[in-house]
């Protein structure tokens, strides 16, 4: 049986470490630099959050401004394209108007010359109607050449045939000699140039015959003279220089 002293020690031990023992709180002690570092870290994190928020707002503003600039550029490109198209159309219209005026002026000149030629033909008809006799004669009563473009010319020949008893009509061919200068050199061109065009130069004249056609000379050349020739076989019957 334990002694009173041992019993007293057991009671003290139970009071300190038993169920009825007082609660003990264990706290870890940290020095002040750790607290300062934690506060600084929290402040830094807060500043980072604020900076990101501001950056996001600034980025959105920059994106909106960039989109506005892109829209302005697209509008300016469209306006520039429209102005170029309008300028090209106006320039084309001016060129077309000038070209049309030049063509009309050339056409008016041609018509005036044709009118003069027709009046001359009428006078020639009136003069040639009384022709009579046994002698057969083929004549080039008139031969004109007028411009019909830059390097293109139109010619008109009027032939008169005085028939006789042996030859009621004249059969032959027309030949056109074109003389022009190019690069300071004199050159000649004999129409028809191609054999397949020879049929258009054949002549069958009973009383009067008007023969018309056109020819072109090389670019940059200058027309010097044009001569019409009437041949029967290889025999030259008559010739006449054109009135340029």
SVG drawing of the C-alpha trace seen along z (x, -y; Angstrom):
<svg xmlns="http://www.w3.org/2000/svg" viewBox="-26 -72 43 74">
<polyline fill="none" stroke="black" stroke-width="0.4" points="0.0,0.0 1.4,-3.4 2.5,-5.8 0.9,-9.2 3.8,-10.9 3.5,-8.7 -0.2,-9.3 0.3,-13.0 2.8,-12.9 0.4,-10.8 -2.4,-13.4 -0.1,-16.2 0.9,-14.3 -2.8,-13.7 -3.6,-17.3 -0.8,-18.4 -1.1,-15.7 -4.5,-14.1 -7.9,-15.1 -8.3,-17.8 -4.9,-19.2 -4.9,-22.9 -4.7,-23.6 -1.4,-24.5 -1.2,-26.6 2.0,-26.2 2.8,-29.2 5.7,-29.6 7.5,-32.8 8.6,-34.6 11.0,-37.5 9.8,-40.9 11.7,-40.5 9.4,-37.6 6.4,-39.7 7.8,-42.6 8.5,-40.2 5.0,-38.9 3.5,-42.4 5.8,-43.4 4.8,-40.3 1.1,-41.1 1.6,-44.7 3.6,-43.6 0.8,-41.2 -1.8,-43.9 0.3,-46.3 0.7,-43.6 -3.1,-43.1 -3.7,-46.8 -1.0,-47.1 -2.6,-44.2 -6.0,-45.8 -4.7,-49.1 -2.8,-47.4 -5.9,-45.6 -7.8,-48.9 -5.0,-50.5 -4.7,-47.6 -8.5,-47.7 -8.2,-51.4 -5.2,-50.9 -7.1,-48.1 -10.1,-50.4 -7.9,-53.2 -6.1,-50.7 -9.4,-49.4 -10.5,-53.0 -7.3,-53.7 -7.8,-50.6 -11.4,-51.8 -10.1,-55.2 -7.4,-53.6 -10.0,-51.4 -12.2,-54.4 -9.3,-56.4 -8.4,-53.5 -11.9,-53.3 -12.0,-57.1 -8.7,-57.1 -9.8,-54.2 -13.1,-56.1 -11.2,-59.3 -8.7,-57.4 -11.6,-55.7 -13.4,-59.0 -10.2,-60.7 -9.6,-57.9 -13.2,-58.1 -13.0,-61.8 -9.7,-61.6 -11.0,-58.9 -14.1,-60.9 -12.0,-63.9 -9.8,-61.8 -12.9,-60.2 -14.4,-63.7 -11.2,-65.0 -10.9,-61.8 -14.6,-62.2 -14.1,-65.9 -11.1,-65.0 -13.0,-62.2 -15.9,-64.6 -13.6,-67.3 -11.9,-64.8 -15.3,-63.5 -16.6,-67.0 -13.6,-67.7 -14.1,-64.5 -17.8,-65.2 -17.0,-68.8 -14.5,-67.4 -16.9,-64.7 -19.6,-67.4 -17.1,-69.4 -16.3,-66.3 -19.9,-65.5 -20.6,-68.9 -17.6,-68.5 -18.9,-65.1 -22.3,-66.7 -20.6,-69.3 -18.5,-66.7 -21.6,-64.6 -23.3,-67.6 -20.2,-68.3 -19.7,-64.7 -23.3,-63.8 -23.1,-65.2 -20.1,-63.1 -20.6,-61.2 -18.5,-59.8 -16.8,-56.7 -13.5,-57.2 -13.2,-55.2 -11.6,-57.2 -11.2,-56.4 -10.4,-59.3 -9.8,-60.0 -11.9,-63.0 -11.0,-63.5 -9.0,-61.9 -9.0,-63.0 -7.3,-61.8 -8.4,-62.9 -7.2,-62.0 -9.4,-59.4 -7.4,-59.0 -3.8,-59.4 -2.1,-57.4 -5.2,-56.4 -6.4,-58.0 -9.5,-57.7 -9.3,-58.1 -12.0,-58.7 -11.6,-58.4 -14.2,-59.3 -13.7,-57.6 -15.5,-58.6 -15.6,-56.4 -16.6,-57.6 -17.7,-54.5 -17.6,-53.7 -19.1,-51.2 -16.4,-48.7 -16.1,-49.0 -19.4,-49.7 -17.6,-49.3 -14.1,-49.5 -12.5,-46.7 -9.3,-47.2 -7.8,-47.7 -7.0,-50.6 -3.6,-51.0 -2.7,-53.4 0.9,-54.5 1.4,-55.9 4.7,-57.8 5.6,-58.6 8.7,-59.5 9.8,-57.6 13.0,-58.3 14.1,-60.7 13.8,-58.1 11.4,-58.1 9.3,-55.0 6.6,-53.7 3.6,-51.5 1.6,-50.1 -2.0,-49.2 -3.3,-46.5 -0.6,-45.1 -2.0,-41.6 -3.2,-39.4 -6.5,-38.6 -7.3,-42.4 -6.8,-42.7 -10.5,-41.9 -11.5,-45.1 -9.4,-47.1 -11.0,-45.7 -12.8,-48.2 -15.9,-47.9 -16.9,-51.3 -19.8,-52.0 -20.3,-55.7 -19.1,-56.7 -17.7,-54.9 -16.8,-56.1 -14.1,-54.1 -13.4,-54.5 -11.0,-52.9 -8.6,-53.5 -5.0,-52.8 -2.6,-53.3 1.0,-54.4 3.4,-53.3 3.3,-55.2 5.6,-58.3 5.7,-58.6 4.5,-61.5 2.4,-61.2 4.1,-62.9 1.9,-62.1 -0.7,-59.7 -1.2,-58.8 -4.1,-56.8 -3.4,-54.8 -5.8,-53.0 -4.4,-50.1 -5.8,-47.7 -3.6,-44.6 -0.1,-46.1 -0.9,-49.2 -1.3,-52.5 -4.4,-54.3 -4.5,-57.3 -3.2,-58.6 -3.9,-61.4 -2.2,-62.9 -4.4,-63.3 -5.3,-66.6 -4.0,-66.3"/>
</svg>
